[in-house]
Structure formats: C-alpha cells, structure tokens
C-alpha cells in the first residue's frame, strides 16, 4: 500500500485474510489489521461498497468479542474509516 499499488495490495490482503481463516484456532478478530487495510485499499480504489462491507464486518466481529463501546484501539480506526465512507460517499 505504501507504493500506492492498491490493486496489488487488495490481492495480498485477500491472501492474508485466507491465511487467518485457515489457521487452526482462527477467530475473525485475528484478521483485524488486514481487514482494516483492505477497507482502506478499497476506499483508495473508490470501491466504497467493498470498503464499507469489509470495515463494518470486522467492526461487528470485534463488537461481539469486546462489546459495543470497547476501549480497543482498532475500534477507533474502524469507526473513523466507516464514518469517512458514510459521510463522504453515501
């Protein structure tokens, strides 16, 4: 993503998400970082529906584990990305 090759980043992040899903004791929240990056890459590619879906899905998974108003740092990042998508493009 640092090279601004977002299409390639999406491909690599999809592979990362598959790796997390196939881990023996996998949980959805283990994939928070690649999911957040996937949402951001999709946003940069103007694939706003894809970005929103990825971000809202991982946020909902984290809410199941940590609760709606948890103090985990990624919640803030996910909410900011979702708010930007919602306010700017919907």
C-alpha positions in Angstrom: 0.0 0.0 0.0 2.9 2.3 0.6 3.7 2.2 -3.1 0.1 3.2 -3.9 -0.4 0.0 -5.8 -3.8 -0.6 -4.2 -4.9 -3.3 -6.6 -1.9 -5.5 -5.7 -2.5 -4.6 -2.1 -6.0 -6.0 -2.2 -4.8 -9.2 -3.7 -2.1 -9.7 -1.0 -4.6 -8.7 1.7 -7.1 -11.3 0.4 -4.4 -13.9 0.7 -3.7 -12.7 4.3 -7.4 -13.0 5.2 -7.5 -16.5 3.8 -4.4 -17.5 5.9 -6.2 -16.2 9.0 -9.4 -18.1 8.1 -7.4 -21.3 7.7 -5.5 -21.2 11.0 -6.3 -24.0 13.3 -7.7 -21.8 16.1 -8.8 -18.9 13.9 -11.1 -16.2 15.1 -12.4 -13.4 12.9 -10.8 -10.7 15.1 -7.4 -12.1 14.4 -7.7 -10.6 10.9 -8.4 -7.0 12.1 -5.3 -5.5 10.7 -5.5 -6.9 7.2 -9.3 -6.2 7.1 -8.7 -2.6 8.1 -6.0 -2.3 5.4 -8.3 -4.0 2.9 -11.0 -1.4 3.6 -8.6 1.4 3.2 -7.2 0.0 -0.1 -10.8 -0.4 -1.4 -11.5 3.1 -0.4 -8.5 4.4 -2.3 -9.7 2.5 -5.3 -13.1 4.1 -5.0 -14.7 0.8 -4.3 -16.7 2.3 -1.5 -19.3 -0.5 -1.1 -16.5 -3.1 -0.8 -14.6 -0.9 1.7 -17.7 -0.4 3.8 -18.6 -4.1 3.8 -15.1 -5.1 4.9 -14.9 -2.5 7.6 -18.4 -3.0 9.0 -18.0 -6.8 9.0 -14.8 -6.6 11.1 -16.2 -4.0 13.4 -19.2 -6.2 14.1 -16.9 -9.2 14.8 -14.9 -7.1 17.3 -18.1 -5.9 18.9 -19.1 -9.5 19.5 -15.9 -10.1 21.4 -15.1 -6.7 23.1 -18.6 -5.1 23.3 -20.0 -2.1 21.5 -18.1 0.6 23.4 -14.8 -1.2 24.0 -11.5 0.6 24.5 -9.6 -1.4 22.0 -7.5 0.9 19.7 -8.7 -0.6 16.4 -12.3 0.3 17.1 -11.4 4.0 16.7 -9.6 3.3 13.4 -12.6 1.2 12.1 -15.1 3.8 13.1 -13.1 6.7 11.5 -12.9 4.8 8.2 -16.6 3.9 8.3 -17.6 7.4 9.2 -15.5 8.8 6.3 -17.1 6.4 3.9 -20.6 7.2 5.2 -20.3 11.0 5.3 -18.4 11.3 2.1 -19.9 8.8 -0.3 -23.4 7.8 1.0 
